[in-house]
Amino acid sequence: MYELRIVSHFAAAHQLREHKGGCENLHGHNWKVEVVVAGDELSNGLLIDFRDIKIATNKVLGELDHKFLNELEAFSIRNTSSELIARHIFERLSKELSNDKVKITRVTAWESDSACASFLP
């Protein structure tokens, strides 16, 4: 099994619903997103071109960048927690990149240098 990992970023505001502790107030983060893909077979020595992972990731993150996440259709019923943001990115990237040779295996959303959440299927 081969595994590739890329890191990208986006900035967005959000507020947690039905939460007490400060994060229910409008605030923002400079999110760091780590995407991991895996597969068994190489083609010409590559699992997938890093560029293809970056292009797909930047497309998905572009839908979130400089937005108020609570107003997006994807989060109309989902809370905008780090956990659910990671899941959303995972699900969108799976539609963009996953095929019979390569699968998204993990997406991690870092809301700060010391706090992150990952989604794995």
A tleap script that builds the chain and sets N, CA, C and O, in Angstrom:
source leaprc.protein.ff14SB
mol = sequence {
  NMET TYR GLU LEU ARG ILE VAL SER HIE PHE
  ALA ALA ALA HIE GLN LEU ARG GLU HIE LYS
  GLY GLY CYS GLU ASN LEU HIE GLY HIE ASN
  TRP LYS VAL GLU VAL VAL VAL ALA GLY ASP
  GLU LEU SER ASN GLY LEU LEU ILE ASP PHE
  ARG ASP ILE LYS ILE ALA THR ASN LYS VAL
  LEU GLY GLU LEU ASP HIE LYS PHE LEU ASN
  GLU LEU GLU ALA PHE SER ILE ARG ASN THR
  SER SER GLU LEU ILE ALA ARG HIE ILE PHE
  GLU ARG LEU SER LYS GLU LEU SER ASN ASP
  LYS VAL LYS ILE THR ARG VAL THR ALA TRP
  GLU SER ASP SER ALA CYS ALA SER PHE LEU
  CPRO
}
set mol.1.N position { 0.855 -1.182 0.000 }
set mol.1.CA position { 0.000 0.000 0.000 }
set mol.1.C position { 0.894 1.236 0.000 }
set mol.1.O position { 1.854 1.327 0.765 }
set mol.2.N position { 0.562 2.181 -0.869 }
set mol.2.CA position { 1.253 3.465 -0.934 }
set mol.2.C position { 0.320 4.538 -0.386 }
set mol.2.O position { -0.899 4.468 -0.546 }
set mol.3.N position { 0.914 5.519 0.256 }
set mol.3.CA position { 0.123 6.600 0.838 }
set mol.3.C position { 0.778 7.923 0.480 }
set mol.3.O position { 1.989 8.086 0.622 }
set mol.4.N position { -0.029 8.863 0.017 }
set mol.4.CA position { 0.440 10.211 -0.288 }
set mol.4.C position { -0.317 11.202 0.586 }
set mol.4.O position { -1.472 10.977 0.949 }
set mol.5.N position { 0.348 12.293 0.915 }
set mol.5.CA position { -0.237 13.295 1.802 }
set mol.5.C position { 0.091 14.683 1.286 }
set mol.5.O position { 1.237 14.969 0.941 }
set mol.6.N position { -0.919 15.548 1.233 }
set mol.6.CA position { -0.684 16.958 0.897 }
set mol.6.C position { -1.316 17.821 1.982 }
set mol.6.O position { -2.195 17.377 2.720 }
set mol.7.N position { -0.852 19.052 2.060 }
set mol.7.CA position { -1.381 20.020 3.027 }
set mol.7.C position { -1.775 21.273 2.263 }
set mol.7.O position { -1.049 21.735 1.383 }
set mol.8.N position { -2.930 21.812 2.611 }
set mol.8.CA position { -3.387 23.057 2.006 }
set mol.8.C position { -4.046 23.906 3.097 }
set mol.8.O position { -4.089 23.503 4.259 }
set mol.9.N position { -4.553 25.067 2.725 }
set mol.9.CA position { -5.103 26.003 3.711 }
set mol.9.C position { -6.331 26.723 3.166 }
set mol.9.O position { -6.504 26.862 1.955 }
set mol.10.N position { -7.173 27.174 4.081 }
set mol.10.CA position { -8.247 28.105 3.753 }
set mol.10.C position { -8.585 28.891 5.007 }
set mol.10.O position { -8.284 28.459 6.120 }
set mol.11.N position { -9.205 30.032 4.826 }
set mol.11.CA position { -9.626 30.880 5.946 }
set mol.11.C position { -11.141 30.987 5.899 }
set mol.11.O position { -11.726 31.189 4.835 }
set mol.12.N position { -11.775 30.848 7.067 }
set mol.12.CA position { -13.238 30.940 7.106 }
set mol.12.C position { -13.711 31.249 8.521 }
set mol.12.O position { -13.022 30.994 9.509 }
set mol.13.N position { -14.913 31.806 8.574 }
set mol.13.CA position { -15.561 32.090 9.851 }
set mol.13.C position { -16.648 31.047 10.097 }
set mol.13.O position { -17.186 30.451 9.165 }
set mol.14.N position { -16.954 30.846 11.367 }
set mol.14.CA position { -18.052 29.949 11.729 }
set mol.14.C position { -18.465 30.221 13.169 }
set mol.14.O position { -17.820 30.984 13.888 }
set mol.15.N position { -19.534 29.590 13.560 }
set mol.15.CA position { -19.944 29.587 14.957 }
set mol.15.C position { -20.665 28.272 15.211 }
set mol.15.O position { -21.496 27.827 14.419 }
set mol.16.N position { -20.322 27.669 16.335 }
set mol.16.CA position { -20.928 26.384 16.673 }
set mol.16.C position { -22.342 26.592 17.183 }
set mol.16.O position { -22.605 27.513 17.956 }
set mol.17.N position { -23.244 25.737 16.752 }
set mol.17.CA position { -24.628 25.791 17.204 }
set mol.17.C position { -24.772 24.975 18.484 }
set mol.17.O position { -24.109 23.955 18.673 }
set mol.18.N position { -25.644 25.447 19.345 }
set mol.18.CA position { -25.975 24.730 20.580 }
set mol.18.C position { -24.730 24.326 21.358 }
set mol.18.O position { -24.605 23.186 21.804 }
set mol.19.N position { -23.823 25.265 21.511 }
set mol.19.CA position { -22.576 25.012 22.234 }
set mol.19.C position { -22.339 26.170 23.190 }
set mol.19.O position { -22.575 27.327 22.843 }
set mol.20.N position { -21.880 25.865 24.372 }
set mol.20.CA position { -21.521 26.903 25.337 }
set mol.20.C position { -20.032 26.782 25.623 }
set mol.20.O position { -19.517 25.680 25.816 }
set mol.21.N position { -19.356 27.895 25.649 }
set mol.21.CA position { -17.929 27.874 25.921 }
set mol.21.C position { -17.151 28.883 25.094 }
set mol.21.O position { -15.923 28.938 25.171 }
set mol.22.N position { -17.852 29.676 24.309 }
set mol.22.CA position { -17.194 30.724 23.532 }
set mol.22.C position { -17.275 30.510 22.033 }
set mol.22.O position { -17.383 31.471 21.271 }
set mol.23.N position { -17.222 29.260 21.606 }
set mol.23.CA position { -17.199 28.991 20.158 }
set mol.23.C position { -18.571 29.136 19.507 }
set mol.23.O position { -18.700 28.992 18.292 }
set mol.24.N position { -19.600 29.421 20.315 }
set mol.24.CA position { -20.905 29.725 19.733 }
set mol.24.C position { -20.927 31.146 19.179 }
set mol.24.O position { -21.826 31.508 18.420 }
set mol.25.N position { -19.934 31.947 19.561 }
set mol.25.CA position { -19.795 33.295 19.014 }
set mol.25.C position { -19.096 33.231 17.660 }
set mol.25.O position { -18.261 32.358 17.420 }
set mol.26.N position { -19.446 34.159 16.786 }
set mol.26.CA position { -18.817 34.231 15.479 }
set mol.26.C position { -17.313 34.430 15.639 }
set mol.26.O position { -16.865 35.339 16.338 }
set mol.27.N position { -16.542 33.565 14.980 }
set mol.27.CA position { -15.088 33.673 15.009 }
set mol.27.C position { -14.528 32.988 13.758 }
set mol.27.O position { -15.259 32.319 13.027 }
set mol.28.N position { -13.253 33.160 13.524 }
set mol.28.CA position { -12.659 32.573 12.329 }
set mol.28.C position { -11.375 31.831 12.624 }
set mol.28.O position { -10.796 31.947 13.705 }
set mol.29.N position { -10.943 31.063 11.634 }
set mol.29.CA position { -9.698 30.305 11.716 }
set mol.29.C position { -8.993 30.368 10.371 }
set mol.29.O position { -9.619 30.538 9.325 }
set mol.30.N position { -7.699 30.230 10.424 }
set mol.30.CA position { -6.906 29.924 9.248 }
set mol.30.C position { -6.690 28.418 9.302 }
set mol.30.O position { -5.773 27.930 9.962 }
set mol.31.N position { -7.547 27.696 8.602 }
set mol.31.CA position { -7.556 26.235 8.652 }
set mol.31.C position { -6.403 25.658 7.856 }
set mol.31.O position { -6.075 26.143 6.773 }
set mol.32.N position { -5.791 24.617 8.399 }
set mol.32.CA position { -4.827 23.805 7.662 }
set mol.32.C position { -5.523 22.477 7.411 }
set mol.32.O position { -6.107 21.900 8.329 }
set mol.33.N position { -5.468 21.991 6.186 }
set mol.33.CA position { -6.143 20.751 5.823 }
set mol.33.C position { -5.115 19.773 5.269 }
set mol.33.O position { -4.364 20.091 4.347 }
set mol.34.N position { -5.096 18.583 5.847 }
set mol.34.CA position { -4.206 17.516 5.395 }
set mol.34.C position { -5.054 16.443 4.728 }
set mol.34.O position { -6.029 15.965 5.308 }
set mol.35.N position { -4.688 16.070 3.528 }
set mol.35.CA position { -5.419 15.068 2.763 }
set mol.35.C position { -4.500 13.878 2.524 }
set mol.35.O position { -3.361 14.044 2.086 }
set mol.36.N position { -4.994 12.681 2.812 }
set mol.36.CA position { -4.220 11.462 2.615 }
set mol.36.C position { -4.963 10.566 1.632 }
set mol.36.O position { -6.155 10.303 1.791 }
set mol.37.N position { -4.239 10.101 0.614 }
set mol.37.CA position { -4.789 9.145 -0.345 }
set mol.37.C position { -3.917 7.900 -0.311 }
set mol.37.O position { -2.739 7.963 0.041 }
set mol.38.N position { -4.509 6.760 -0.682 }
set mol.38.CA position { -3.765 5.507 -0.662 }
set mol.38.C position { -4.204 4.609 -1.804 }
set mol.38.O position { -5.307 4.736 -2.334 }
set mol.39.N position { -3.328 3.712 -2.161 }
set mol.39.CA position { -3.621 2.720 -3.187 }
set mol.39.C position { -2.488 1.721 -3.276 }
set mol.39.O position { -1.425 1.914 -2.688 }
set mol.40.N position { -2.723 0.657 -4.012 }
set mol.40.CA position { -1.757 -0.437 -4.116 }
set mol.40.C position { -0.939 -0.426 -5.396 }
set mol.40.O position { 0.193 -0.908 -5.407 }
set mol.41.N position { -1.490 0.113 -6.466 }
set mol.41.CA position { -0.845 -0.014 -7.772 }
set mol.41.C position { -0.264 1.309 -8.247 }
set mol.41.O position { -0.915 2.352 -8.190 }
set mol.42.N position { 0.981 1.239 -8.717 }
set mol.42.CA position { 1.624 2.403 -9.300 }
set mol.42.C position { 1.507 2.345 -10.813 }
set mol.42.O position { 1.525 1.270 -11.413 }
set mol.43.N position { 1.389 3.507 -11.411 }
set mol.43.CA position { 1.405 3.620 -12.866 }
set mol.43.C position { 2.587 4.515 -13.220 }
set mol.43.O position { 2.614 5.691 -12.855 }
set mol.44.N position { 3.559 3.957 -13.928 }
set mol.44.CA position { 4.762 4.698 -14.269 }
set mol.44.C position { 5.477 5.214 -13.012 }
set mol.44.O position { 6.061 6.297 -13.019 }
set mol.45.N position { 5.419 4.426 -11.945 }
set mol.45.CA position { 6.089 4.773 -10.698 }
set mol.45.C position { 5.323 5.705 -9.788 }
set mol.45.O position { 5.835 6.097 -8.739 }
set mol.46.N position { 4.080 6.079 -10.169 }
set mol.46.CA position { 3.279 7.018 -9.370 }
set mol.46.C position { 1.952 6.398 -8.982 }
set mol.46.O position { 1.343 5.671 -9.767 }
set mol.47.N position { 1.507 6.684 -7.775 }
set mol.47.CA position { 0.148 6.324 -7.380 }
set mol.47.C position { -0.831 7.302 -8.031 }
set mol.47.O position { -1.802 6.901 -8.671 }
set mol.48.N position { -0.552 8.583 -7.853 }
set mol.48.CA position { -1.301 9.683 -8.463 }
set mol.48.C position { -0.381 10.901 -8.408 }
set mol.48.O position { 0.436 11.021 -7.495 }
set mol.49.N position { -0.505 11.766 -9.343 }
set mol.49.CA position { 0.326 12.973 -9.349 }
set mol.49.C position { -0.103 13.873 -8.195 }
set mol.49.O position { -1.293 14.133 -8.019 }
set mol.50.N position { 0.858 14.350 -7.412 }
set mol.50.CA position { 0.550 15.276 -6.318 }
set mol.50.C position { -0.256 16.469 -6.831 }
set mol.50.O position { -1.140 16.977 -6.141 }
set mol.51.N position { 0.054 16.902 -8.029 }
set mol.51.CA position { -0.645 18.045 -8.619 }
set mol.51.C position { -2.150 17.790 -8.702 }
set mol.51.O position { -2.953 18.686 -8.442 }
set mol.52.N position { -2.523 16.561 -9.067 }
set mol.52.CA position { -3.949 16.226 -9.172 }
set mol.52.C position { -4.638 16.289 -7.811 }
set mol.52.O position { -5.781 16.734 -7.705 }
set mol.53.N position { -3.941 15.846 -6.781 }
set mol.53.CA position { -4.502 15.925 -5.420 }
set mol.53.C position { -4.654 17.391 -5.019 }
set mol.53.O position { -5.679 17.783 -4.462 }
set mol.54.N position { -3.645 18.187 -5.300 }
set mol.54.CA position { -3.680 19.611 -4.939 }
set mol.54.C position { -4.781 20.356 -5.694 }
set mol.54.O position { -5.480 21.185 -5.112 }
set mol.55.N position { -4.937 20.068 -6.974 }
set mol.55.CA position { -5.978 20.741 -7.768 }
set mol.55.C position { -7.362 20.414 -7.205 }
set mol.55.O position { -8.180 21.313 -7.011 }
set mol.56.N position { -7.625 19.140 -6.943 }
set mol.56.CA position { -8.928 18.747 -6.406 }
set mol.56.C position { -9.153 19.342 -5.017 }
set mol.56.O position { -10.248 19.812 -4.707 }
set mol.57.N position { -8.118 19.321 -4.187 }
set mol.57.CA position { -8.235 19.873 -2.830 }
set mol.57.C position { -8.497 21.373 -2.891 }
set mol.57.O position { -9.367 21.877 -2.180 }
set mol.58.N position { -7.763 22.083 -3.722 }
set mol.58.CA position { -7.959 23.534 -3.823 }
set mol.58.C position { -9.336 23.882 -4.368 }
set mol.58.O position { -9.906 24.907 -3.993 }
set mol.59.N position { -9.880 23.045 -5.246 }
set mol.59.CA position { -11.240 23.264 -5.746 }
set mol.59.C position { -12.243 23.163 -4.597 }
set mol.59.O position { -13.118 24.017 -4.454 }
set mol.60.N position { -12.114 22.129 -3.790 }
set mol.60.CA position { -13.034 21.928 -2.665 }
set mol.60.C position { -12.844 23.029 -1.619 }
set mol.60.O position { -13.820 23.587 -1.119 }
set mol.61.N position { -11.606 23.337 -1.293 }
set mol.61.CA position { -11.362 24.375 -0.282 }
set mol.61.C position { -11.785 25.752 -0.783 }
set mol.61.O position { -12.142 26.618 0.016 }
set mol.62.N position { -11.749 25.961 -2.097 }
set mol.62.CA position { -12.216 27.221 -2.671 }
set mol.62.C position { -13.687 27.476 -2.385 }
set mol.62.O position { -14.122 28.626 -2.322 }
set mol.63.N position { -14.451 26.407 -2.214 }
set mol.63.CA position { -15.874 26.541 -1.873 }
set mol.63.C position { -16.067 27.011 -0.431 }
set mol.63.O position { -17.141 27.493 -0.071 }
set mol.64.N position { -15.015 26.871 0.402 }
set mol.64.CA position { -15.086 27.236 1.824 }
set mol.64.C position { -14.319 28.516 2.148 }
set mol.64.O position { -14.616 29.196 3.130 }
set mol.65.N position { -13.340 28.834 1.320 }
set mol.65.CA position { -12.411 29.916 1.618 }
set mol.65.C position { -13.106 31.269 1.696 }
set mol.65.O position { -13.884 31.638 0.817 }
set mol.66.N position { -12.809 31.996 2.765 }
set mol.66.CA position { -13.343 33.336 3.017 }
set mol.66.C position { -14.866 33.357 3.030 }
set mol.66.O position { -15.495 34.302 2.552 }
set mol.67.N position { -15.437 32.310 3.581 }
set mol.67.CA position { -16.894 32.205 3.710 }
set mol.67.C position { -17.272 32.123 5.181 }
set mol.67.O position { -16.452 31.800 6.040 }
set mol.68.N position { -18.544 32.426 5.447 }
set mol.68.CA position { -19.146 32.147 6.752 }
set mol.68.C position { -19.761 30.761 6.605 }
set mol.68.O position { -20.827 30.612 6.008 }
set mol.69.N position { -19.100 29.758 7.141 }
set mol.69.CA position { -19.454 28.361 6.880 }
set mol.69.C position { -20.896 28.026 7.236 }
set mol.69.O position { -21.519 27.198 6.571 }
set mol.70.N position { -21.431 28.656 8.270 }
set mol.70.CA position { -22.810 28.380 8.697 }
set mol.70.C position { -23.830 28.715 7.611 }
set mol.70.O position { -24.939 28.180 7.622 }
set mol.71.N position { -23.472 29.592 6.676 }
set mol.71.CA position { -24.406 29.983 5.619 }
set mol.71.C position { -24.358 29.070 4.400 }
set mol.71.O position { -25.188 29.206 3.502 }
set mol.72.N position { -23.415 28.154 4.351 }
set mol.72.CA position { -23.296 27.262 3.203 }
set mol.72.C position { -24.303 26.124 3.290 }
set mol.72.O position { -24.600 25.625 4.375 }
set mol.73.N position { -24.826 25.720 2.133 }
set mol.73.CA position { -25.814 24.637 2.094 }
set mol.73.C position { -25.301 23.366 2.779 }
set mol.73.O position { -26.068 22.670 3.444 }
set mol.74.N position { -24.025 23.065 2.621 }
set mol.74.CA position { -23.445 21.852 3.214 }
set mol.74.C position { -23.564 21.835 4.731 }
set mol.74.O position { -23.551 20.768 5.345 }
set mol.75.N position { -23.680 23.010 5.335 }
set mol.75.CA position { -23.760 23.089 6.795 }
set mol.75.C position { -25.103 23.641 7.270 }
set mol.75.O position { -25.206 24.172 8.376 }
set mol.76.N position { -26.120 23.513 6.438 }
set mol.76.CA position { -27.445 23.998 6.837 }
set mol.76.C position { -28.005 23.172 7.997 }
set mol.76.O position { -28.730 23.699 8.842 }
set mol.77.N position { -27.672 21.884 8.039 }
set mol.77.CA position { -28.097 21.067 9.190 }
set mol.77.C position { -26.905 20.549 9.983 }
set mol.77.O position { -27.045 20.247 11.168 }
set mol.78.N position { -25.767 20.443 9.373 }
set mol.78.CA position { -24.557 20.010 10.085 }
set mol.78.C position { -23.965 21.186 10.845 }
set mol.78.O position { -23.995 22.323 10.375 }
set mol.79.N position { -23.431 20.902 12.017 }
set mol.79.CA position { -22.699 21.926 12.748 }
set mol.79.C position { -21.366 22.170 12.040 }
set mol.79.O position { -20.903 21.322 11.277 }
set mol.80.N position { -20.768 23.293 12.283 }
set mol.80.CA position { -19.510 23.630 11.627 }
set mol.80.C position { -18.320 23.301 12.524 }
set mol.80.O position { -17.372 24.080 12.626 }
set mol.81.N position { -18.379 22.154 13.165 }
set mol.81.CA position { -17.275 21.699 14.008 }
set mol.81.C position { -16.107 21.249 13.133 }
set mol.81.O position { -16.284 20.966 11.948 }
set mol.82.N position { -14.941 21.186 13.709 }
set mol.82.CA position { -13.769 20.689 12.983 }
set mol.82.C position { -14.011 19.279 12.471 }
set mol.82.O position { -13.591 18.932 11.367 }
set mol.83.N position { -14.689 18.466 13.274 }
set mol.83.CA position { -14.980 17.093 12.881 }
set mol.83.C position { -15.818 17.045 11.601 }
set mol.83.O position { -15.518 16.291 10.675 }
set mol.84.N position { -16.867 17.861 11.567 }
set mol.84.CA position { -17.766 17.834 10.414 }
set mol.84.C position { -17.203 18.579 9.209 }
set mol.84.O position { -17.569 18.284 8.071 }
set mol.85.N position { -16.328 19.530 9.446 }
set mol.85.CA position { -15.625 20.170 8.331 }
set mol.85.C position { -14.693 19.155 7.677 }
set mol.85.O position { -14.637 19.066 6.451 }
set mol.86.N position { -13.960 18.390 8.485 }
set mol.86.CA position { -13.095 17.341 7.942 }
set mol.86.C position { -13.917 16.329 7.149 }
set mol.86.O position { -13.502 15.904 6.071 }
set mol.87.N position { -15.075 15.943 7.671 }
set mol.87.CA position { -15.927 14.980 6.969 }
set mol.87.C position { -16.442 15.552 5.639 }
set mol.87.O position { -16.449 14.866 4.616 }
set mol.88.N position { -16.865 16.803 5.675 }
set mol.88.CA position { -17.351 17.447 4.454 }
set mol.88.C position { -16.270 17.452 3.376 }
set mol.88.O position { -16.534 17.092 2.228 }
set mol.89.N position { -15.072 17.853 3.737 }
set mol.89.CA position { -13.970 17.898 2.767 }
set mol.89.C position { -13.685 16.488 2.252 }
set mol.89.O position { -13.474 16.292 1.055 }
set mol.90.N position { -13.680 15.511 3.156 }
set mol.90.CA position { -13.474 14.115 2.755 }
set mol.90.C position { -14.513 13.680 1.717 }
set mol.90.O position { -14.168 13.119 0.676 }
set mol.91.N position { -15.769 13.943 2.011 }
set mol.91.CA position { -16.841 13.518 1.110 }
set mol.91.C position { -16.738 14.200 -0.255 }
set mol.91.O position { -16.920 13.555 -1.287 }
set mol.92.N position { -16.450 15.491 -0.262 }
set mol.92.CA position { -16.312 16.217 -1.536 }
set mol.92.C position { -15.107 15.728 -2.322 }
set mol.92.O position { -15.188 15.556 -3.538 }
set mol.93.N position { -13.980 15.500 -1.635 }
set mol.93.CA position { -12.783 15.021 -2.323 }
set mol.93.C position { -12.961 13.599 -2.842 }
set mol.93.O position { -12.414 13.246 -3.887 }
set mol.94.N position { -13.709 12.797 -2.129 }
set mol.94.CA position { -13.958 11.427 -2.590 }
set mol.94.C position { -14.656 11.443 -3.943 }
set mol.94.O position { -14.369 10.611 -4.803 }
set mol.95.N position { -15.564 12.378 -4.130 }
set mol.95.CA position { -16.254 12.509 -5.421 }
set mol.95.C position { -15.292 12.968 -6.509 }
set mol.95.O position { -15.440 12.584 -7.669 }
set mol.96.N position { -14.315 13.781 -6.148 }
set mol.96.CA position { -13.368 14.337 -7.112 }
set mol.96.C position { -12.249 13.369 -7.472 }
set mol.96.O position { -11.834 13.310 -8.630 }
set mol.97.N position { -11.750 12.606 -6.491 }
set mol.97.CA position { -10.505 11.866 -6.697 }
set mol.97.C position { -10.592 10.348 -6.615 }
set mol.97.O position { -9.846 9.655 -7.307 }
set mol.98.N position { -11.476 9.820 -5.795 }
set mol.98.CA position { -11.479 8.378 -5.568 }
set mol.98.C position { -11.875 7.624 -6.820 }
set mol.98.O position { -12.791 8.020 -7.541 }
set mol.99.N position { -11.169 6.527 -7.069 }
set mol.99.CA position { -11.480 5.650 -8.190 }
set mol.99.C position { -11.075 4.228 -7.814 }
set mol.99.O position { -10.848 3.949 -6.637 }
set mol.100.N position { -10.981 3.335 -8.779 }
set mol.100.CA position { -10.664 1.945 -8.445 }
set mol.100.C position { -9.212 1.747 -8.020 }
set mol.100.O position { -8.876 0.680 -7.507 }
set mol.101.N position { -8.337 2.741 -8.216 }
set mol.101.CA position { -6.930 2.617 -7.839 }
set mol.101.C position { -6.511 3.486 -6.656 }
set mol.101.O position { -5.565 3.154 -5.941 }
set mol.102.N position { -7.215 4.592 -6.453 }
set mol.102.CA position { -6.847 5.554 -5.406 }
set mol.102.C position { -8.068 5.887 -4.570 }
set mol.102.O position { -9.145 6.139 -5.111 }
set mol.103.N position { -7.907 5.889 -3.256 }
set mol.103.CA position { -8.985 6.253 -2.331 }
set mol.103.C position { -8.482 7.327 -1.369 }
set mol.103.O position { -7.334 7.298 -0.927 }
set mol.104.N position { -9.364 8.272 -1.057 }
set mol.104.CA position { -9.080 9.197 0.042 }
set mol.104.C position { -9.217 8.369 1.312 }
set mol.104.O position { -10.233 7.700 1.505 }
set mol.105.N position { -8.215 8.403 2.176 }
set mol.105.CA position { -8.279 7.601 3.405 }
set mol.105.C position { -8.425 8.438 4.661 }
set mol.105.O position { -8.865 7.935 5.694 }
set mol.106.N position { -8.062 9.709 4.584 }
set mol.106.CA position { -8.155 10.563 5.769 }
set mol.106.C position { -8.110 12.018 5.359 }
set mol.106.O position { -7.371 12.401 4.452 }
set mol.107.N position { -8.910 12.828 6.037 }
set mol.107.CA position { -8.803 14.286 5.943 }
set mol.107.C position { -8.737 14.809 7.369 }
set mol.107.O position { -9.554 14.455 8.220 }
set mol.108.N position { -7.751 15.657 7.610 }
set mol.108.CA position { -7.590 16.288 8.920 }
set mol.108.C position { -7.740 17.792 8.744 }
set mol.108.O position { -7.116 18.393 7.870 }
set mol.109.N position { -8.574 18.388 9.586 }
set mol.109.CA position { -8.783 19.836 9.579 }
set mol.109.C position { -8.202 20.410 10.871 }
set mol.109.O position { -8.678 20.115 11.967 }
set mol.110.N position { -7.175 21.228 10.722 }
set mol.110.CA position { -6.517 21.896 11.852 }
set mol.110.C position { -7.118 23.284 11.991 }
set mol.110.O position { -7.009 24.100 11.076 }
set mol.111.N position { -7.753 23.562 13.126 }
set mol.111.CA position { -8.276 24.912 13.351 }
set mol.111.C position { -7.260 25.797 14.047 }
set mol.111.O position { -7.420 27.016 14.089 }
set mol.112.N position { -6.216 25.193 14.594 }
set mol.112.CA position { -5.097 25.932 15.185 }
set mol.112.C position { -3.876 25.018 15.129 }
set mol.112.O position { -3.968 23.871 14.692 }
set mol.113.N position { -2.732 25.535 15.575 }
set mol.113.CA position { -1.525 24.715 15.569 }
set mol.113.C position { -1.603 23.537 16.522 }
set mol.113.O position { -0.833 22.584 16.400 }
set mol.114.N position { -2.530 23.593 17.473 }
set mol.114.CA position { -2.579 22.537 18.486 }
set mol.114.C position { -3.921 21.804 18.564 }
set mol.114.O position { -4.141 21.023 19.490 }
set mol.115.N position { -4.824 22.045 17.599 }
set mol.115.CA position { -6.136 21.399 17.662 }
set mol.115.C position { -6.598 21.008 16.261 }
set mol.115.O position { -6.662 21.840 15.357 }
set mol.116.N position { -6.918 19.729 16.102 }
set mol.116.CA position { -7.382 19.254 14.804 }
set mol.116.C position { -8.363 18.100 14.991 }
set mol.116.O position { -8.467 17.511 16.067 }
set mol.117.N position { -9.075 17.799 13.911 }
set mol.117.CA position { -9.978 16.661 13.873 }
set mol.117.C position { -9.784 15.955 12.540 }
set mol.117.O position { -9.578 16.595 11.510 }
set mol.118.N position { -9.853 14.637 12.570 }
set mol.118.CA position { -9.708 13.838 11.353 }
set mol.118.C position { -10.978 13.054 11.083 }
set mol.118.O position { -11.700 12.666 12.001 }
set mol.119.N position { -11.233 12.827 9.796 }
set mol.119.CA position { -12.305 11.925 9.394 }
set mol.119.C position { -11.704 10.818 8.548 }
set mol.119.O position { -10.988 11.068 7.578 }
set mol.120.N position { -12.015 9.573 8.941 }
set mol.120.CA position { -11.618 8.380 8.208 }
set mol.120.C position { -12.891 7.569 7.974 }
set mol.120.O position { -13.735 7.477 8.866 }
set mol.121.N position { -13.040 6.984 6.793 }
set mol.121.CA position { -14.285 6.226 6.554 }
set mol.121.C position { -14.368 4.972 7.421 }
set mol.121.O position { -15.347 4.230 7.340 }
savepdb mol mol.pdb
quit
